[in-house]
Amino acid sequence: MIKNRIATRLAGVALAAALIIATAASAAQANQQVLLGNSFASGDEATAEVNLKIANASAAGCKAISIGGYGLGGGETGKEIGIPVLLDCPIGVDLLPNGQATTRVSGKRLGGTTYYEVDFSKGQTGDSVCRSVGKRPDRFTRDGNVCRAFNPGSPLFRLNSGDRGTAFCRGNEQGVCAFATNSCITCPSCTNGVNVDQNGSRLYGKMYISCR
């Protein structure tokens, strides 16, 4: 009975995954294989979890080439675990456990210091960006030229209200960024409003940090 139920669920997983793969965009030529497993999910929850991972991986340019079976965990009836999904991915694509591609950070060296772009729209913070390169956060730069180096051709506005750290505005944020579409802003006389462990997406699009 348990085996029949497991087989039925596996068939459902394979069918749903096949539908996702069939509708996904064509993947770039792949030359590395990535194996993803699942957590201690069971039943419909496990099906949803593996489908989400495949969908996320497909968006990153990967293609599912094999979907494994269930196993019983800890002798507990109905506790199905471990639905491995083998993916074919382009070289350079690194995936999180949920199948999403890890966000690569962009760094530029100016005046002897390397600065990294912190994109708040991607859920990044200064702390997370520095940790992703094996360092600790130092501070957000106040130099508007750093913002312009990451965003060539963007105008630079000097303000008397806002954050002391230089920021890039997309124009869809609140506050001072609301009028400065695709622009860099700097406010030398202001105070620090966004800390290195905070996401400033409500106010700014991006900021720029040095790490140590």
N, C-alpha and C positions, 0 to 999 in steps of 0.2 A: 504493500500500500504506500509506504513511504517512498519507495523507488519510483512508483508510478507518478506520485505527486511531484517528485523532484524532476523527473523527465518532462512532465507537462510544463513545469515552470521554466525549465531550461529551453524548451521549445519556444515558449513565449518570449524569453529574453532574446533568443536568436532571431526570431521573426521581427521583433521591434527594432533590434539593432540593424538588421538587414534593411529595413525601411529607412532608417536614419542614414545609413551609408549610401543607399541608392539616391537619396535626395541631397546629399552633401555636395559641396563644390568640388571640382576636380582637385586632387592633391598634387602638390609639387612632387617631382621625382624623389622617391624616398630611398635612402640608403642606410638607415639604421632601424633597429627594432626596439621597441619599448614595451615592457610588460606592466600592466596595471592590474591590481587586485582590488577587492572590495572589502569593506569593514564587516562587522558582525551583523549584517542585515539579513533579512529573510523574507520570503514571499514576494509580495508586490513591491515592498520597499527595496529589496535587492534588485528587482527588475528595473525600477525607476533609477536606482543608483548607477547601474551599469550603463543604462541608456544615456544618462546625463554625461557620464565620462566619455562615452563614444562621441556624443554630440560635441562636447568641448574639444576633444582631440581632433575631430574632423574640422572644426573651425580653425585649428592651429595647423592644418595641412596634413594631418595624419589620416591613415586609413586602417580600419580594423580588418585584420586578416584571419583571426581565429578567436573564438569565444569558448572558454573552457566550461567545465561542468561544476556541479555543486559537490561539496563535501559536508559531512556532519561534524559539527564542532563540539568537543567535550562530551560526547555521548548523549547530548540533549536532543531528543526527538524534535524535529521541526526547526532546529537551529542551523540553517544552511549558511555556509560561509564560503568565501573564496571563489568568486567568479572571475578568473583571470581573463584579461583581454589583451591579446597580442596585437600591437600596432606597428605599421610601417610608417615611419616619420622622416621628414627631411633632416639632413645633418644640421645640427645647431638648434633644433627644437627641443627644449627641455620642458617636461610636463610636471605639474603639481599632482598630488594624489587624486584630485578630482578630475584630472584630464585636461585642465586648463594650462595653456602655455605660461611659463614663468615670464614675468615682465623684465626685459633686459633694460638696464639703465644706460643712459648716455652721458659720457664724461668728456670734458674739454679742459685742456691745460692752458691757463692764462697767467702771465706774470709769475711763473714758478709754482702756481697752485692749481691742483686739479679740482674742478667743480663738477657736480653731478646735478642733472635735472630731476626735480621732484614733481611728478605729474599727479596732482591731486585727483584728477578725474579718473585715474587708474587705482585709486585707493592707497597711493604711496604716501609715506611720511619721510621726513629727513632721516629719521632713525632707520626705517626699513630699507631705504636706498643705500645708506652707508653699510648696513649689515650685509646687504646683498653682494658687496664687494669686499667683505671681510674686514671692515673698519668700523669705527665709532664716529658718530656725528660731531662735527666741530661747531659750525654756525652757518646760518643762511647769509649769503653775501649781500652787501649793500651796494655793490658795484653794478650800475646799470649796464655797463659794457659786457658783463658776463651774460646777462639776459639777451642782449642783442647778438652775441656770438652764437647762441643757441637758436635765435630767431632772426636770421639775416633780413635786413630791410625793415624791421619793425621800428616804429617811432618810439622815442623815449620821453615820457612825461615825468617832470619833477613836481611832486605834490607837497602840500602841507597837511595832509591828512591821509592816514593809511597805516601801513606796516613799515618798520625800518628796513626790513629785508626786501630786496628787489624782487618784483613779481612780474609774471606775464599774465595778461588779461585776454581771455577769449571774447569777452563782452557779454557772456550770459551769466556772470556772477553778480552778486549784490554789492552794494556800497560803491567804493571808488572805481571798481572795475566795470561798472555798468555802462560807462561812456567811453571807455578806452579799449575798443575792440581791436584784437590782434596787436596789442601794444605792450611795451615794457613800462613799468612804473617804478619810481624810486622816491623815497621820502626821508632824506637825511636827518631831519629833526624829529622824526617820529619815534615811537617806542616799539619794542618787539611785541607783535600781536599773535603770531603763530609760533608755537614752540616746535622743536625738532621731532617731538613724538605726536604731533597733532596733524590732522588732515584739514587743510585750509580751503577746501573746495567751495565753501559757501561764499568766500570772499575773493579767492584768486584761482587762476588756472594752474600756474606752475610757480615754483620757487627754486633757488639754486643753492646747493650746500657744498661745503668743503668737509672732508672727512679726515680722521687721523688714526 
